[in-house]
Amino acid sequence: MTRPLTDIHAHILPGLDDGPADMEASRCLLAAMNDDGVHRAFCTPHYLSPHFEVAQEDIEDAFTHLEARPASDRPILAKGAEVRLSQRLEQDLQMGRVPTLGSTRYVLVEFETPAITDYALSLVYELLIRKYMPIMAHPERNLAIQRNPSLVTQLRESGLLMQATAQAFIMQDDKSRTSSRLAWSLLEQGQIDVIASDAHNTTTRPPGLQSAYERIGERMGESMVDTLMENADAIWFGEPCRPIEVAARHGRSGIFGWFRQ
């Protein structure tokens, strides 16, 4: 697979969250992403997370310092954030300061994992009426969705796009088994719009888009891979995503319904 890849979700900026601790770790992660075929990447640190205090000014400063480094062995970068749907987002909405993916209207959002609350859904609605295009990060890892996968249909009908994580299509260890099964099930139903690495480092949470696309191609066909790649590119350029058309199954049969709660 030689096509340059776009990664819409990666924790690249140094010293902000649970991504790279310093500039050298960021440089190593970017080199690994480059080796994985990533040509363009949004830097998406956690924002409004209860676990990390990251201000938009912190993101700007870290991005500026990283951008000043030599670019020969790293992807083209753009600012973004993984925005927690929390009460603190209301002020950003009122001020028009919601951190988007680059200069687009796409916003990568994260729900609290125990539940999909009415309040969080009201924030999604507020984003939509202000002409933002929210993308839900890693639905396969959300505990509420693991308990009730039909929530994804309701969320998509509300206007959310879905971003699954590359490692869910690669890893098969016990810790990832539930999320992996759910990711494959959602993909087979055409309910995943885009794949991203959600890379944090080169060891425990590394890049993996190439391998994920290869696995998806083996099971679901190259047409689906093409659409997923094109959707990532579309998000980079602020263009609409295409719906995923589910073709005949490839490889393992019966992926649909494979997920079991």
BELKALIN-V27533 format. One record per run of one state. SS is the DSSP state (a for helix, b for strand, c for the rest). FROM is the first residue (numbers start at 1). TO is the last residue. If there is no record, write none. Layout:
ss=SS from=FROM to=TO
ss=SS from=FROM to=TO
This chain:
ss=c from=1 to=4
ss=b from=5 to=10
ss=c from=11 to=22
ss=a from=23 to=35
ss=c from=36 to=37
ss=b from=38 to=43
ss=c from=44 to=45
ss=b from=46 to=47
ss=c from=48 to=55
ss=a from=56 to=67
ss=c from=68 to=75
ss=b from=76 to=79
ss=c from=80 to=81
ss=b from=82 to=84
ss=c from=85 to=88
ss=a from=89 to=95
ss=c from=96 to=105
ss=b from=106 to=110
ss=c from=111 to=117
ss=a from=118 to=129
ss=c from=130 to=132
ss=b from=133 to=137
ss=c from=138 to=138
ss=a from=139 to=141
ss=c from=142 to=142
ss=a from=143 to=147
ss=c from=148 to=150
ss=a from=151 to=158
ss=c from=159 to=160
ss=b from=161 to=165
ss=a from=166 to=169
ss=c from=170 to=173
ss=a from=174 to=188
ss=c from=189 to=193
ss=b from=194 to=196
ss=c from=197 to=198
ss=b from=199 to=199
ss=c from=200 to=208
ss=a from=209 to=220
ss=c from=221 to=221
ss=a from=222 to=237
ss=c from=238 to=261
